[in-house]
Amino acid sequence: MSQSASQPAPEPPGESGETHLAPLDFSGACLVATAEPAQGPLEPAPTPDAAALADLLVAHSFGDTAVLLPSAVTVRRVILDTVRAQHRVAGRPKRRELLVCAGDGPLALEFAGDAEVSRMPDEIGAIRAAIGPKTAGLFVAPVRLAAGIEMLPGSFLAELREAADEYGLALIFDETDAGLGRTGMAFAHEWTGVTPDLMLVGEGGGLPLAALVLTAKWARGLPGTLPAATQDALAEAAGILEAAFAPGFEGRVQGLGWLLEDRLATLRYRRSDLFSGLVGTGLAQGLVCAVPAEDLAARLAGAGLVVSPLGNVLAFVPPLTVTEAEISAAADILERVAAELEPATP
């Protein structure tokens, strides 16, 4: 029996006879639904090994080194320290400034509070004009889920890579929103073929810690002492990372993403008065609304489907362990709610 999207889904997708427990959680609150503990006496859980989890991240990424830290806030601070330290070791101590492409969202507080961090538009001309002798690195999220579902073009990321190489800067990707298989690849930037030097992963969609993945060159700037993630966080993260990197998992997410896209696209064309577009990929997709997304999200929640209104986008971000039956059930709820609505005024 399938569980709600925030519950375990142990049976394979498409299993006949599955039932569903409302509400289905497609809000992005859970990255990988884990099984509930069995009843009765349990075997002691093995002590989680931070080094083994770091090796798992390295094995499935561009990186040579990975460190697990308590939070994304901590990782961002470590990124600043690491990039500045590496420039200092290389004889460029004035290179301390970070240029951050944040789109329409706010800068992270740890960046906003640093006078040597500047917000930049997603425009390569403006970024190149801002690069100077004190610039240390470029920071960008390939996929953003703060104010909608925004996937930055691979051409823009490639231009950032070219600028970073030309001026000897660090290129840093923030994969908090879409890493660990959310888009159907282990990390969202892999769709573009552009590789960063450092990458922030985790604490998005329920991962209880964050990680910094980096190349050997930039790892030389890592601080000598770093705060450690708790044993409980490591234990929870171990199951999530092992699931996200399991053989065949990416292909499964891609297949489920196509199913979700097909159902959403069908409704988008059927009710073009309500929905003006479809955005996203994999298991991070959304309908661009011609009516208030928050109102539609409230109606869906009342019908048993929890989604996220992100600006004017109604986002469908189920856990990566979602089943075909759960996607179909969610789409059925969406279609029923849409059918109850009068055509929107053009």
QUITA-V127597 format. One record per pair of residues at least 6 apart in sequence whose C-alpha atoms are under 7 Angstrom apart, sorted by the first residue. I is the first residue (numbers start at 1). J is the second residue. Records with the same first field share a line. If there is no record, write none. Layout:
BEGIN
I->J  J
END
This chain:
BEGIN
1->11  18  19
2->9  10  11  18  19  20
3->9  20  21
4->20  21  22  23  24  25
5->24  25  26  318  319  322
6->25  30  33
7->33
8->33  34  35  36
9->321  322
13->323  324  325
14->323  324  325
22->304
23->304  305  306
24->304  305  306  330
25->305  306  307  318
26->306  307  316  317  318
27->306  307  308  316  317  318
28->205  317  318  319
29->205  206
30->205  206  319
31->205  206  207  319  320
32->240  319  320  321
33->319  321
48->231  234  235
50->68  234
53->238
54->66  67  68
57->66
58->64  65  66
63->213  214  215
64->214  215  216
65->213  214  215  216  219
66->211  212  213  214
67->211  212  213
68->210  211  212  228  229
69->75  209  210  211  227  228  229
70->209  210  228  229
71->203  209  210
72->203  210
73->110
75->200  210  211  212
77->110
82->221  222  223
83->136  170  218  221
84->95  96  136
85->221
86->218  220  221
87->93  95
94->134
95->133  134  135  136
96->116  134  135  136
97->116  117  134  135  136  137
98->116  117  118  135  136  137  138
99->117  118  119  120  137  138  139
100->118  119  120  138  139  140
101->119  120  121  122  139  140
102->119  120  140
103->121  122
105->146  147
111->117
120->127
124->159
136->169  170
137->169  170  171
138->170  171  172
139->171  172  173
140->172  173  174
141->173  174  175
142->151  152  173  188  189
143->150  151  152  177  178  188
144->150  151  177
145->177
146->310
147->310  311
148->310  311  312  313
149->279  280  285  286
151->280
154->192
157->194
158->194
161->171
164->170  171
170->197
171->196  197  198
172->196  197  198  199
173->196  198  199  200
174->199  200  201
175->187  199  200  201
176->200  201  202  203  204
177->204
178->187  188
179->186  187  188  201
180->186  187  244
181->187  244  250
182->282  283  284  320
183->281  282  283  284
184->250  251  253  254  282
185->250
186->250
197->214  215
198->212  213  214  215
199->212  213  214
200->211  212  213
201->210  211  212
202->209  210  211
203->209  210
207->237
208->233  237
209->229  233
253->282  283  320
254->282
256->324
257->281  282  283
258->282
260->327
263->331
265->278
267->335
268->275  276  277
273->290  343  344  346
274->289  290  291  344
275->287  288  289  290
276->288  289  290
277->287  288
278->286  287  288
279->285  286  287
280->286
283->317  318
284->316  317
285->315  316  317
286->313  314  315  316
287->313  314  315
288->312  313  314
289->312  313  314
292->312
293->309  312  313  314
294->309
297->307  308  309
300->306  334  337
303->333
305->330
307->314  315  316
308->314  315  316
309->315
END
